[in-house]
Amino acid sequence: MSIYEITDKPIDPQRYADHVLRPEAGAVVTFTGHVREWTKGIRTLYLSYEAYVPMAEKKMAQIGGEIEEKWEGTCVAIAHRIGELDVGEVAVVIAVSSPHRKAAYEANEYAIERIKQDVPIWKKEIWETGEQWIGDQNKKPEVRNP
Amino acid sequence: MINLLYFAGIRDLTGVPEEQAPLAGRTVGELLEWAEEKYPGIRGGGARVAVNEEYALEGDVLAEGDTAAIIPPVSGG
């Protein structure tokens, strides 16, 4: 049994690590992504996340399926939060268990890269000087309402 | 009719989160042309279309009752 969920409640990462723990797992890697205060010199006050919930949960489950196929013996749980999040709060958790650590590390990184490509979730950054939906994270945010 | 869903920056542009459009039998590419005419700029920035919760190709044909979401570049994580 796996968990792939979008939630509007605070995320408890341990719950997902516990969920993937099994007797045959010698390693559990848990990644948490947090709200960062500073991005390229611009201070974020808080973030607002939105998702196309049913599709996002489906895409996360597909990513979990890809992982369990690529790295034998892995088990995956993923959750992403939506709504308003303060600096430091957990936006995403990915827990992967596997018999040995290498697969768990690799699979965990694969999961976050795939989430950033395909899962329909959007982040709006709210700054002291304005706000903007973020699409391409490599692009410097432009201040719309200075 | 096709149910259309809009999210994030695209919803800011359309001003509505969803609407219906008479696009059954038309392709995803034609849907994007229809949307661009109604909401100039909607295609800019690399929006994708998902039909019934799966990413679709521009040549895919829409069927009566399908739900098509216009997906701006995602930024989860």
Backbone of each chain as ProteinMPNN parsed JSONL, in Angstrom:
{"seq_chain_A": "MSIYEITDKPIDPQRYADHVLRPEAGAVVTFTGHVREWTKGIRTLYLSYEAYVPMAEKKMAQIGGEIEEKWEGTCVAIAHRIGELDVGEVAVVIAVSSPHRKAAYEANEYAIERIKQDVPIWKKEIWETGEQWIGDQNKKPEVRNP", "coords_chain_A": {"N_chain_A": [[0.844, -1.209, 0.0], [0.554, 2.143, -0.911], [1.068, 5.704, -0.395], [-0.095, 8.544, -1.96], [-0.561, 11.766, -1.925], [-2.346, 14.911, -1.95], [-2.532, 17.517, 0.291], [-4.201, 19.785, 2.512], [-3.36, 20.207, 4.998], [-0.891, 20.603, 7.665], [2.197, 18.834, 7.097], [3.377, 15.813, 8.4], [6.391, 14.483, 8.334], [7.372, 12.067, 9.362], [5.288, 10.285, 9.381], [5.122, 9.419, 6.752], [7.585, 8.24, 6.328], [7.371, 6.148, 8.154], [5.355, 4.799, 6.922], [6.48, 3.605, 4.639], [8.273, 1.858, 5.661], [9.417, -1.417, 5.946], [9.908, -4.918, 6.766], [11.841, -5.93, 4.985], [13.238, -3.743, 4.189], [16.258, -2.04, 4.306], [16.933, 0.551, 4.317], [15.69, 3.856, 4.604], [14.976, 6.731, 2.904], [14.128, 9.996, 3.441], [12.894, 12.854, 2.029], [12.362, 16.278, 2.568], [10.815, 19.141, 1.355], [11.034, 22.594, 1.79], [9.558, 25.817, 2.582], [11.33, 28.484, 1.364], [13.016, 31.361, 2.465], [14.578, 33.286, 1.069], [14.992, 33.925, -2.346], [17.072, 34.253, -4.955], [17.809, 36.805, -4.002], [15.41, 37.976, -3.389], [12.957, 38.48, -0.958], [10.778, 36.126, 0.386], [7.551, 36.225, 1.762], [5.443, 34.469, 2.308], [4.206, 31.362, 0.858], [1.867, 30.336, -1.624], [0.284, 27.47, -2.539], [-1.251, 25.703, -5.204], [-3.205, 23.065, -6.598], [-4.117, 20.781, -9.226], [-6.017, 18.685, -8.087], [-7.017, 15.849, -8.344], [-5.615, 14.996, -10.646], [-2.986, 15.545, -9.917], [-2.554, 13.788, -7.778], [-2.798, 11.402, -9.136], [-0.648, 11.602, -10.963], [1.495, 11.613, -9.171], [1.254, 9.045, -8.136], [1.8, 7.633, -10.447], [4.496, 8.275, -10.779], [5.542, 7.074, -8.501], [5.051, 4.429, -9.251], [6.765, 4.238, -11.466], [9.2, 4.385, -10.136], [9.147, 2.121, -8.494], [9.345, 0.249, -10.414], [11.805, 0.83, -11.672], [13.732, 0.673, -9.613], [14.238, -2.07, -7.975], [12.348, -3.495, -5.368], [11.807, -1.191, -3.97], [9.762, 1.094, -2.051], [7.35, 3.609, -2.028], [6.255, 6.799, -0.802], [4.453, 9.785, -1.175], [3.707, 13.165, -0.481], [2.13, 16.302, -1.009], [1.71, 19.615, -0.012], [-0.987, 21.998, -0.142], [-2.35, 25.363, -0.337], [-1.796, 28.146, 1.922], [1.52, 28.621, 2.977], [3.956, 29.108, 5.472], [7.309, 30.477, 5.814], [9.757, 27.987, 6.138], [7.987, 25.911, 6.565], [6.865, 22.553, 5.695], [6.572, 21.706, 2.374], [6.585, 19.571, 0.648], [6.878, 16.03, 0.905], [8.863, 13.179, 0.431], [9.162, 9.829, 0.765], [11.208, 7.028, 0.582], [11.73, 3.626, 0.7], [14.115, 0.96, 0.64], [15.844, -2.15, 0.002], [18.625, -1.626, 0.138], [20.764, 1.275, 0.666], [21.572, 2.865, -1.585], [19.765, 2.705, -3.732], [17.539, 3.86, -2.533], [18.343, 6.52, -2.081], [18.829, 7.364, -4.761], [16.34, 6.939, -5.988], [14.743, 8.629, -4.553], [15.668, 11.171, -5.292], [15.068, 11.091, -7.995], [12.281, 11.109, -7.814], [11.646, 13.754, -6.874], [12.586, 15.301, -8.987], [10.936, 14.434, -11.076], [8.444, 15.206, -10.059], [8.688, 17.971, -10.206], [8.68, 18.272, -12.927], [6.206, 17.32, -13.982], [3.925, 17.121, -12.266], [0.807, 18.538, -11.662], [1.009, 21.144, -9.947], [1.132, 24.332, -8.517], [3.021, 27.161, -7.559], [2.727, 30.139, -5.803], [4.589, 32.955, -5.163], [4.732, 35.205, -2.504], [5.774, 38.353, -1.899], [7.28, 41.137, -0.125], [6.945, 43.143, -1.896], [5.129, 42.451, -3.852], [3.538, 39.86, -5.837], [3.725, 36.622, -7.445], [2.84, 34.006, -9.704], [4.811, 31.154, -10.0], [6.543, 29.787, -12.657], [8.707, 28.793, -14.411], [11.4, 27.875, -12.655], [13.945, 28.68, -12.98], [13.907, 31.168, -13.853], [14.275, 34.585, -13.119], [12.249, 36.059, -10.7], [9.869, 38.573, -11.577], [8.977, 41.737, -10.393], [5.727, 42.636, -10.073], [3.958, 44.475, -8.924], [5.256, 46.962, -7.823]], "CA_chain_A": [[0.0, 0.0, 0.0], [1.33, 3.391, -0.993], [0.31, 6.948, -0.221], [0.226, 9.673, -2.839], [-1.669, 12.658, -1.585], [-2.316, 16.361, -1.828], [-3.206, 17.806, 1.555], [-4.171, 21.2, 2.928], [-2.963, 20.204, 6.418], [0.564, 20.475, 7.851], [2.714, 17.489, 6.805], [4.258, 15.166, 9.379], [7.219, 13.617, 7.494], [7.569, 10.746, 9.974], [4.171, 9.427, 9.003], [5.399, 8.843, 5.436], [8.73, 7.339, 6.534], [6.829, 4.942, 8.806], [4.486, 4.091, 5.991], [7.24, 2.801, 3.668], [9.162, 0.937, 6.381], [9.001, -2.823, 5.914], [11.002, -5.756, 7.29], [12.893, -6.156, 3.994], [13.903, -2.469, 3.882], [17.398, -1.696, 5.15], [17.163, 1.998, 4.208], [14.588, 4.753, 4.274], [15.399, 8.112, 2.651], [12.995, 10.924, 3.469], [13.209, 14.225, 1.606], [11.313, 17.273, 2.77], [11.043, 20.427, 0.696], [10.509, 23.623, 2.697], [9.409, 27.184, 2.07], [12.591, 29.202, 1.524], [12.763, 32.799, 2.629], [15.246, 34.127, 0.071], [15.223, 33.362, -3.672], [17.766, 35.228, -5.817], [17.84, 38.143, -3.425], [14.068, 38.49, -3.095], [12.472, 37.865, 0.266], [9.423, 35.593, 0.339], [6.821, 36.313, 3.031], [4.843, 33.135, 2.385], [3.885, 30.789, -0.448], [0.541, 29.769, -1.785], [0.307, 26.387, -3.517], [-2.52, 25.232, -5.742], [-3.018, 21.841, -7.387], [-5.24, 20.107, -9.877], [-5.82, 17.625, -7.086], [-7.089, 14.445, -8.775], [-4.533, 14.676, -11.582], [-1.711, 15.579, -9.185], [-2.418, 12.528, -7.025], [-2.594, 10.357, -10.132], [0.719, 11.709, -11.486], [2.426, 11.179, -8.118], [1.174, 7.58, -8.084], [2.532, 7.129, -11.627], [5.925, 8.421, -10.484], [5.827, 5.982, -7.564], [5.077, 3.198, -10.043], [8.013, 4.249, -12.245], [10.306, 4.113, -9.205], [9.107, 0.735, -8.035], [9.785, -0.555, -11.543], [13.233, 1.081, -11.955], [14.565, 0.237, -8.492], [13.524, -3.216, -7.426], [12.24, -3.606, -3.913], [11.534, 0.086, -3.31], [8.381, 1.429, -1.709], [7.354, 5.072, -2.109], [5.106, 7.607, -0.356], [4.665, 11.199, -1.53], [2.614, 14.099, -0.175], [2.409, 17.715, -1.284], [0.72, 20.468, 0.641], [-1.491, 23.168, -0.864], [-2.804, 26.445, 0.534], [-0.755, 29.107, 2.297], [2.583, 28.046, 3.814], [4.936, 30.071, 5.97], [8.729, 30.137, 5.684], [10.185, 26.859, 6.965], [7.03, 24.793, 6.589], [7.096, 21.473, 4.73], [5.683, 21.747, 1.208], [6.541, 18.249, 0.015], [7.662, 14.947, 1.526], [9.022, 11.958, -0.368], [9.831, 8.769, 1.528], [11.487, 5.829, -0.218], [12.473, 2.558, 1.375], [14.652, -0.072, -0.252], [16.707, -3.074, 0.745], [19.933, -1.001, 0.353], [20.604, 2.739, 0.662], [21.845, 3.55, -2.854], [18.515, 2.8, -4.491], [16.624, 4.785, -1.849], [18.799, 7.883, -2.395], [18.621, 7.672, -6.182], [14.908, 6.968, -6.295], [14.172, 9.819, -3.934], [15.988, 12.325, -6.137], [14.267, 10.921, -9.216], [10.898, 11.511, -7.515], [11.454, 15.212, -6.814], [12.774, 15.84, -10.342], [9.719, 14.129, -11.845], [7.358, 16.056, -9.539], [8.879, 19.322, -10.728], [8.383, 18.296, -14.372], [4.915, 16.851, -14.486], [2.761, 17.078, -11.371], [0.157, 19.851, -11.768], [0.999, 21.923, -8.7], [1.696, 25.66, -8.813], [3.45, 27.928, -6.396], [2.73, 31.601, -5.918], [5.429, 33.585, -4.143], [4.232, 36.498, -2.045], [6.888, 39.132, -1.367], [6.887, 42.436, 0.432], [6.718, 44.104, -2.985], [4.198, 41.958, -4.865], [3.371, 38.412, -5.844], [3.723, 36.06, -8.797], [2.864, 32.568, -9.93], [6.128, 30.748, -10.463], [6.468, 28.714, -13.64], [10.064, 28.3, -14.614], [12.117, 28.279, -11.442], [15.247, 29.241, -13.306], [13.682, 32.55, -14.275], [14.248, 35.493, -11.984], [10.912, 36.64, -10.593], [9.741, 40.001, -11.85], [8.041, 42.361, -9.459], [4.628, 43.197, -10.86], [3.288, 45.608, -8.264], [6.247, 47.548, -6.918]], "C_chain_A": [[0.876, 1.256, 0.0], [0.433, 4.584, -0.727], [0.814, 7.961, -1.237], [-0.872, 10.686, -2.621], [-1.319, 14.137, -1.631], [-3.105, 16.67, -0.557], [-3.169, 19.306, 1.841], [-3.811, 21.316, 4.407], [-1.433, 20.147, 6.527], [1.009, 19.014, 7.689], [3.615, 17.016, 7.934], [5.124, 14.154, 8.618], [7.353, 12.194, 8.054], [6.479, 9.756, 9.557], [4.459, 8.701, 7.674], [6.591, 7.888, 5.503], [8.24, 6.039, 7.167], [6.043, 4.098, 7.806], [5.261, 3.175, 5.044], [8.16, 1.784, 4.341], [8.589, -0.476, 6.369], [10.168, -3.677, 6.391], [12.151, -5.928, 6.299], [13.661, -4.877, 3.644], [15.052, -2.227, 4.869], [17.663, -0.202, 5.154], [15.845, 2.712, 3.944], [15.19, 6.14, 4.069], [14.149, 8.974, 2.605], [13.489, 12.305, 3.066], [12.048, 15.123, 1.983], [11.74, 18.56, 2.08], [10.332, 21.495, 1.513], [10.365, 24.966, 2.0], [10.669, 27.964, 2.418], [12.31, 30.703, 1.574], [13.349, 33.633, 1.478], [15.434, 33.375, -1.23], [15.805, 34.459, -4.549], [17.598, 36.657, -5.294], [16.478, 38.73, -3.109], [13.496, 37.728, -1.914], [11.018, 37.421, 0.121], [8.776, 35.708, 1.712], [6.123, 34.987, 3.315], [4.56, 32.644, 0.968], [2.448, 30.328, -0.443], [0.621, 28.715, -2.878], [-1.111, 26.016, -3.923], [-2.241, 23.965, -6.552], [-4.299, 21.5, -8.132], [-5.259, 18.747, -9.184], [-5.93, 16.205, -7.66], [-5.968, 14.056, -9.74], [-3.192, 14.637, -10.872], [-1.5, 14.271, -8.421], [-2.151, 11.364, -7.981], [-1.153, 10.391, -10.676], [1.736, 11.265, -10.43], [2.423, 9.657, -8.009], [1.912, 6.967, -9.273], [4.036, 7.19, -11.386], [6.362, 7.325, -9.503], [5.939, 4.652, -8.29], [6.351, 3.092, -10.878], [9.193, 3.848, -11.351], [10.323, 2.637, -8.813], [9.504, -0.228, -9.161], [11.293, -0.424, -11.789], [14.155, 0.548, -10.869], [13.815, -0.859, -7.742], [13.491, -3.183, -5.9], [11.999, -2.29, -3.197], [10.043, 0.232, -3.015], [8.352, 2.944, -1.489], [6.098, 5.666, -1.479], [5.43, 9.069, -0.64], [3.45, 12.004, -1.078], [3.064, 15.505, -0.511], [1.305, 18.542, -0.655], [0.267, 21.578, -0.297], [-2.046, 24.175, 0.146], [-1.637, 27.35, 0.876], [0.225, 28.479, 3.281], [3.568, 29.132, 4.212], [6.36, 29.559, 5.726], [9.065, 28.999, 6.652], [9.231, 25.68, 6.951], [7.326, 23.783, 5.48], [6.064, 21.571, 3.604], [5.515, 20.36, 0.602], [7.356, 17.269, 0.84], [7.669, 13.767, 0.569], [9.762, 10.957, 0.511], [9.987, 7.56, 0.623], [12.223, 4.831, 0.66], [12.982, 1.59, 0.327], [15.539, -1.001, 0.564], [18.058, -2.431, 1.091], [19.855, 0.497, 0.066], [20.715, 3.4, -0.703], [20.549, 3.752, -3.648], [17.575, 3.814, -3.853], [17.014, 6.239, -2.119], [18.469, 8.256, -3.843], [17.137, 7.839, -6.504], [14.264, 8.221, -5.712], [14.444, 11.051, -4.793], [15.197, 12.277, -7.443], [12.843, 11.432, -8.979], [10.74, 13.025, -7.514], [11.65, 15.836, -8.195], [11.515, 15.615, -11.186], [8.535, 14.985, -11.375], [7.461, 17.447, -10.164], [8.599, 19.42, -12.227], [6.888, 18.206, -14.659], [3.715, 16.972, -13.56], [2.108, 18.462, -11.34], [-0.078, 20.517, -10.408], [1.678, 23.241, -9.043], [1.935, 26.417, -7.523], [3.338, 29.407, -6.706], [3.593, 32.151, -4.795], [4.835, 34.941, -3.791], [5.377, 37.203, -1.33], [6.351, 40.394, -0.715], [6.421, 43.374, -0.686], [5.722, 43.627, -4.028], [4.076, 40.451, -4.78], [3.382, 37.912, -7.269], [3.633, 34.555, -8.768], [4.214, 32.224, -10.517], [5.951, 29.609, -11.453], [7.817, 28.077, -13.787], [10.918, 28.802, -13.468], [13.498, 28.841, -11.729], [15.145, 30.711, -13.703], [13.63, 33.436, -13.031], [12.84, 36.1, -11.888], [10.915, 38.142, -10.885], [8.706, 40.584, -10.905], [6.968, 43.071, -10.271], [4.018, 44.443, -10.236], [4.244, 46.292, -7.292], [5.671, 48.707, -6.112]], "O_chain_A": [[1.801, 1.398, 0.8], [-0.791, 4.497, -0.819], [2.017, 8.198, -1.349], [-1.998, 10.492, -3.08], [-0.185, 14.55, -1.39], [-4.203, 16.153, -0.354], [-2.228, 20.002, 1.461], [-3.939, 22.386, 5.001], [-0.758, 19.698, 5.6], [0.303, 18.086, 8.084], [4.511, 17.74, 8.369], [4.641, 13.071, 8.287], [7.438, 11.232, 7.291], [6.723, 8.56, 9.405], [4.095, 7.539, 7.493], [6.613, 6.861, 4.826], [8.652, 4.953, 6.759], [6.064, 2.868, 7.84], [4.779, 2.103, 4.681], [8.758, 0.944, 3.668], [7.434, -0.7, 6.733], [11.305, -3.206, 6.416], [13.305, -6.058, 6.707], [14.63, -4.925, 2.885], [14.858, -2.211, 6.084], [18.516, 0.274, 5.903], [15.005, 2.247, 3.175], [15.845, 6.667, 4.967], [13.228, 8.715, 1.829], [14.395, 12.857, 3.69], [10.889, 14.781, 1.751], [12.881, 19.004, 2.208], [9.171, 21.33, 1.887], [10.976, 25.213, 0.96], [11.037, 28.097, 3.585], [11.484, 31.23, 0.829], [12.708, 34.558, 0.978], [15.99, 32.277, -1.221], [15.145, 35.453, -4.853], [17.289, 37.582, -6.044], [16.385, 39.854, -2.617], [13.541, 36.498, -1.866], [10.142, 38.216, -0.218], [9.38, 35.332, 2.716], [6.204, 34.453, 4.421], [4.659, 33.402, 0.004], [1.887, 29.977, 0.595], [0.984, 29.022, -4.014], [-2.035, 26.014, -3.11], [-1.161, 23.815, -7.125], [-5.4, 21.873, -7.728], [-4.614, 17.795, -9.622], [-5.003, 15.417, -7.475], [-5.436, 12.948, -9.675], [-2.348, 13.796, -11.182], [-0.402, 13.715, -8.419], [-1.376, 10.458, -7.672], [-0.518, 9.347, -10.83], [2.727, 10.614, -10.759], [3.474, 9.047, -7.812], [2.562, 5.93, -9.146], [4.765, 6.266, -11.746], [7.426, 6.727, -9.663], [6.815, 3.842, -7.985], [6.945, 2.02, -10.994], [10.063, 3.077, -11.756], [11.372, 1.993, -8.802], [9.935, -1.354, -8.914], [11.976, -1.408, -12.074], [15.232, 0.03, -11.163], [12.885, -0.594, -6.98], [14.487, -2.88, -5.244], [11.983, -2.248, -1.966], [9.195, -0.409, -3.635], [9.238, 3.493, -0.834], [5.008, 5.108, -1.605], [6.54, 9.532, -0.38], [2.309, 11.582, -1.266], [4.228, 15.86, -0.325], [0.123, 18.212, -0.753], [1.033, 22.043, -1.14], [-2.19, 23.87, 1.33], [-0.607, 27.328, 0.201], [-0.173, 27.885, 4.283], [3.962, 29.965, 3.396], [6.58, 28.375, 5.469], [8.704, 29.042, 7.828], [9.622, 24.564, 7.29], [7.947, 24.108, 4.468], [4.856, 21.527, 3.839], [4.443, 20.013, 0.105], [8.392, 17.623, 1.404], [6.65, 13.402, -0.018], [10.88, 11.227, 0.952], [9.034, 7.119, -0.019], [13.227, 5.167, 1.288], [12.376, 1.414, -0.73], [15.934, -0.673, 1.683], [18.587, -2.644, 2.182], [18.987, 0.944, -0.685], [20.032, 4.39, -0.965], [20.284, 4.838, -4.163], [16.886, 4.55, -4.56], [16.155, 7.088, -2.355], [17.907, 9.318, -4.113], [16.741, 8.77, -7.205], [13.354, 8.799, -6.306], [13.556, 11.878, -4.999], [14.717, 13.301, -7.929], [12.268, 12.103, -9.836], [9.786, 13.537, -8.1], [10.961, 16.795, -8.542], [11.086, 16.505, -11.92], [7.725, 15.433, -12.186], [6.463, 18.025, -10.594], [8.316, 20.501, -12.744], [6.37, 18.946, -15.496], [2.579, 16.929, -14.033], [2.771, 19.451, -11.028], [-1.16, 20.467, -9.824], [2.674, 23.269, -9.766], [1.178, 26.329, -6.556], [3.802, 29.87, -7.748], [3.364, 31.856, -3.622], [4.479, 35.724, -4.672], [5.882, 36.735, -0.31], [5.154, 40.681, -0.743], [5.614, 44.275, -0.461], [5.486, 44.335, -5.007], [4.459, 39.839, -3.783], [3.089, 38.661, -8.201], [4.254, 33.896, -7.933], [4.707, 32.906, -11.415], [5.306, 28.603, -11.157], [8.043, 26.953, -13.339], [11.135, 30.004, -13.322], [14.146, 29.406, -10.848], [16.151, 31.401, -13.866], [13.019, 33.079, -12.023], [12.306, 36.595, -12.881], [11.827, 38.872, -10.497], [7.669, 39.969, -10.657], [7.254, 43.982, -11.048], [3.608, 45.361, -10.946], [4.061, 46.212, -6.077], [6.378, 49.309, -5.303]]}, "seq_chain_B": "MINLLYFAGIRDLTGVPEEQAPLAGRTVGELLEWAEEKYPGIRGGGARVAVNEEYALEGDVLAEGDTAAIIPPVSGG", "coords_chain_B": {"N_chain_B": [[-20.404, 19.002, -25.226], [-17.343, 20.366, -23.934], [-15.634, 20.277, -20.879], [-13.79, 22.811, -19.483], [-10.874, 23.505, -17.627], [-9.106, 25.825, -15.614], [-6.009, 26.947, -14.257], [-3.973, 28.494, -11.699], [-1.778, 30.974, -12.925], [-3.017, 31.02, -15.391], [-5.712, 30.895, -14.764], [-5.933, 33.381, -13.553], [-5.769, 34.916, -15.826], [-8.033, 34.118, -17.354], [-10.074, 34.64, -15.623], [-12.065, 33.007, -14.717], [-12.536, 29.816, -13.114], [-13.444, 27.584, -14.446], [-15.195, 26.466, -17.404], [-17.602, 25.748, -20.031], [-17.272, 24.531, -23.356], [-18.058, 24.349, -26.859], [-16.48, 22.08, -28.135], [-16.277, 19.434, -28.789], [-15.088, 16.768, -30.776], [-13.187, 18.31, -31.908], [-9.625, 19.037, -32.14], [-6.964, 18.943, -29.651], [-5.119, 20.907, -30.28], [-6.757, 22.665, -31.704], [-8.442, 23.414, -29.655], [-6.649, 24.923, -28.151], [-6.229, 27.014, -29.93], [-8.783, 28.125, -29.982], [-8.941, 28.938, -27.315], [-6.873, 30.784, -27.242], [-7.831, 32.757, -28.884], [-10.004, 33.673, -27.394], [-8.815, 34.356, -24.98], [-6.308, 36.159, -25.205], [-2.862, 35.402, -25.244], [-2.864, 33.171, -23.696], [-1.612, 30.876, -24.593], [1.019, 31.445, -24.474], [4.172, 31.033, -22.799], [4.285, 28.313, -22.547], [2.07, 26.508, -21.952], [0.466, 23.401, -21.232], [-1.888, 20.834, -22.222], [-4.178, 18.866, -20.457], [-6.148, 16.04, -20.854], [-8.892, 14.597, -19.423], [-7.328, 14.182, -17.137], [-4.826, 13.341, -18.046], [-1.797, 14.165, -19.721], [-2.073, 15.537, -22.949], [-1.662, 15.247, -26.554], [-1.26, 17.635, -29.25], [-2.65, 16.761, -31.466], [-4.577, 15.059, -30.531], [-8.0, 14.061, -30.291], [-10.914, 15.605, -29.029], [-13.591, 14.324, -27.069], [-17.156, 14.246, -26.605], [-18.111, 15.459, -23.439], [-15.595, 15.244, -22.318], [-13.027, 16.323, -20.024], [-10.938, 19.017, -20.143], [-7.922, 20.354, -19.161], [-6.112, 23.337, -18.942], [-2.808, 23.612, -18.511], [-0.561, 25.478, -16.916], [3.072, 26.023, -16.834], [4.43, 23.854, -14.414], [5.106, 24.115, -10.86], [5.691, 22.692, -8.518], [6.999, 21.166, -5.49]], "CA_chain_B": [[-19.609, 20.088, -24.661], [-16.099, 20.017, -23.242], [-15.41, 21.045, -19.649], [-12.434, 23.364, -19.459], [-10.396, 23.911, -16.3], [-7.971, 26.76, -15.659], [-5.299, 26.971, -12.978], [-2.86, 29.409, -11.388], [-1.7, 32.194, -13.722], [-3.987, 30.965, -16.497], [-7.015, 31.281, -14.196], [-5.903, 34.842, -13.394], [-6.009, 35.48, -17.157], [-9.401, 33.862, -17.817], [-11.011, 35.216, -14.655], [-12.973, 31.955, -14.242], [-11.796, 28.566, -12.943], [-13.896, 26.568, -15.411], [-16.296, 26.824, -18.297], [-17.869, 24.731, -21.047], [-17.081, 25.026, -24.718], [-18.527, 23.374, -27.861], [-15.261, 21.667, -28.84], [-16.259, 17.981, -29.016], [-14.718, 16.448, -32.147], [-12.043, 19.142, -32.304], [-8.366, 18.556, -31.565], [-6.377, 19.729, -28.56], [-4.53, 22.091, -30.909], [-7.859, 23.589, -32.009], [-8.864, 23.955, -28.354], [-5.701, 25.984, -27.78], [-6.5, 28.176, -30.809], [-10.037, 28.708, -29.463], [-8.641, 29.619, -26.048], [-6.004, 31.936, -27.526], [-8.69, 33.815, -29.427], [-10.832, 34.212, -26.315], [-7.929, 34.882, -23.925], [-4.995, 36.333, -25.86], [-1.698, 35.196, -24.383], [-2.995, 31.955, -22.88], [-0.687, 29.844, -25.075], [2.388, 31.852, -24.192], [4.705, 30.493, -21.558], [4.413, 26.856, -22.56], [0.984, 25.759, -21.316], [0.13, 22.081, -21.764], [-3.294, 20.47, -22.029], [-4.456, 17.518, -19.966], [-7.516, 15.605, -21.12], [-9.278, 13.577, -18.443], [-6.235, 14.017, -16.164], [-3.577, 12.867, -18.65], [-1.284, 15.095, -20.714], [-2.527, 15.174, -24.294], [-0.925, 15.796, -27.695], [-2.085, 18.61, -29.984], [-3.482, 16.067, -32.45], [-5.619, 14.239, -29.888], [-9.35, 14.576, -30.561], [-11.755, 15.697, -27.832], [-14.898, 13.659, -27.174], [-18.23, 14.841, -25.797], [-18.019, 15.192, -22.004], [-14.205, 15.258, -21.822], [-12.546, 17.46, -19.237], [-9.612, 19.447, -20.606], [-7.333, 21.364, -18.272], [-4.951, 24.034, -19.499], [-1.847, 23.461, -17.414], [0.639, 26.309, -17.063], [4.256, 25.323, -16.334], [4.203, 23.484, -13.018], [6.164, 24.583, -9.948], [5.601, 22.022, -7.226], [8.261, 20.819, -4.831]], "C_chain_B": [[-18.352, 19.539, -23.991], [-16.024, 20.881, -21.992], [-13.964, 21.512, -19.644], [-12.091, 23.815, -18.051], [-9.169, 24.796, -16.458], [-7.338, 26.853, -14.279], [-4.277, 28.104, -12.922], [-2.901, 30.656, -12.279], [-2.691, 32.206, -14.876], [-5.389, 31.318, -15.986], [-7.069, 32.789, -13.952], [-6.238, 35.519, -14.729], [-7.468, 35.301, -17.596], [-10.434, 34.514, -16.894], [-12.04, 34.209, -14.148], [-12.176, 30.659, -14.096], [-12.219, 27.477, -13.925], [-15.004, 27.123, -16.289], [-16.514, 25.668, -19.267], [-17.706, 25.346, -22.423], [-17.49, 23.934, -25.709], [-17.367, 22.883, -28.72], [-15.175, 20.149, -29.03], [-15.971, 17.72, -30.487], [-13.546, 17.271, -32.657], [-10.777, 18.603, -31.637], [-7.924, 19.456, -30.4], [-5.735, 21.011, -29.108], [-5.599, 23.139, -31.226], [-8.422, 24.204, -30.725], [-7.951, 25.126, -27.949], [-5.91, 27.225, -28.648], [-7.761, 28.905, -30.337], [-9.752, 29.528, -28.208], [-7.804, 30.872, -26.277], [-6.824, 33.106, -28.086], [-9.495, 34.492, -28.327], [-9.987, 34.911, -25.248], [-6.531, 35.064, -24.509], [-3.85, 36.177, -24.848], [-1.714, 33.886, -23.631], [-1.997, 30.874, -23.309], [0.755, 30.179, -24.763], [2.871, 31.195, -22.911], [4.643, 28.99, -21.436], [3.34, 26.087, -21.817], [0.797, 24.414, -22.02], [-1.357, 21.829, -21.531], [-3.361, 19.047, -21.486], [-5.916, 17.204, -20.266], [-7.823, 14.44, -20.189], [-8.083, 13.157, -17.577], [-4.989, 13.343, -16.713], [-3.116, 13.894, -19.674], [-1.629, 14.592, -22.122], [-1.618, 15.803, -25.345], [-1.855, 16.705, -28.487], [-3.021, 17.947, -30.982], [-4.59, 15.219, -31.84], [-6.985, 14.894, -30.074], [-10.192, 14.515, -29.287], [-13.102, 15.023, -28.079], [-15.889, 14.35, -26.236], [-18.044, 14.458, -24.313], [-16.605, 15.145, -21.447], [-13.955, 16.483, -20.947], [-11.13, 17.783, -19.691], [-9.112, 20.548, -19.686], [-6.172, 22.017, -18.99], [-3.972, 24.238, -18.349], [-0.666, 24.396, -17.657], [1.856, 25.552, -16.516], [4.138, 25.079, -14.823], [5.374, 23.942, -12.145], [5.985, 23.993, -8.555], [6.985, 21.754, -6.658], [8.721, 21.898, -3.892]], "O_chain_B": [[-18.316, 18.393, -23.544], [-16.315, 22.076, -22.038], [-13.036, 20.714, -19.783], [-12.909, 24.429, -17.365], [-8.312, 24.558, -17.308], [-8.031, 26.84, -13.262], [-3.793, 28.594, -13.943], [-3.934, 31.318, -12.377], [-3.154, 33.268, -15.293], [-6.163, 31.965, -16.692], [-8.119, 33.41, -14.121], [-6.901, 36.556, -14.761], [-8.069, 36.224, -18.145], [-11.523, 34.889, -17.328], [-12.81, 34.523, -13.24], [-11.242, 30.42, -14.861], [-11.451, 26.556, -14.205], [-15.655, 28.113, -15.956], [-15.72, 24.73, -19.321], [-17.969, 26.531, -22.626], [-17.299, 22.747, -25.447], [-17.277, 23.227, -29.899], [-14.118, 19.631, -29.391], [-16.545, 18.377, -31.356], [-12.978, 16.972, -33.708], [-10.846, 17.816, -30.692], [-8.437, 20.557, -30.203], [-5.802, 22.065, -28.477], [-5.384, 24.337, -31.044], [-8.827, 25.366, -30.71], [-8.414, 26.164, -27.475], [-5.786, 28.352, -28.168], [-7.803, 30.134, -30.297], [-10.242, 30.646, -28.049], [-7.988, 31.889, -25.608], [-6.551, 34.272, -27.803], [-9.655, 35.713, -28.315], [-10.395, 35.927, -24.685], [-5.665, 34.21, -24.321], [-3.878, 36.744, -23.755], [-0.725, 33.51, -23.002], [-1.582, 30.052, -22.492], [1.619, 29.303, -24.784], [2.072, 30.844, -22.044], [4.91, 28.435, -20.37], [3.645, 25.117, -21.123], [0.95, 24.305, -23.236], [-2.0, 22.522, -20.743], [-2.691, 18.143, -21.986], [-6.808, 18.0, -19.971], [-7.113, 13.435, -20.169], [-7.855, 11.975, -17.321], [-4.177, 12.827, -15.945], [-3.932, 14.439, -20.416], [-1.497, 13.409, -22.436], [-0.898, 16.762, -25.068], [-3.077, 16.575, -28.414], [-4.07, 18.501, -31.312], [-5.451, 14.714, -32.56], [-7.114, 16.117, -30.022], [-10.187, 13.517, -28.566], [-13.677, 15.138, -29.161], [-15.515, 14.948, -25.227], [-17.848, 13.289, -23.984], [-16.423, 15.02, -20.236], [-14.585, 17.528, -21.11], [-10.237, 16.938, -19.633], [-9.796, 21.547, -19.462], [-5.338, 21.331, -19.581], [-4.256, 24.925, -17.368], [0.156, 24.122, -18.531], [1.697, 24.553, -15.815], [3.791, 25.981, -14.06], [6.489, 24.131, -12.632], [6.108, 24.69, -7.548], [8.002, 22.077, -7.271], [9.768, 21.76, -3.259]]}, "name": "protein", "num_of_chains": 2, "seq": "MSIYEITDKPIDPQRYADHVLRPEAGAVVTFTGHVREWTKGIRTLYLSYEAYVPMAEKKMAQIGGEIEEKWEGTCVAIAHRIGELDVGEVAVVIAVSSPHRKAAYEANEYAIERIKQDVPIWKKEIWETGEQWIGDQNKKPEVRNPMINLLYFAGIRDLTGVPEEQAPLAGRTVGELLEWAEEKYPGIRGGGARVAVNEEYALEGDVLAEGDTAAIIPPVSGG"}
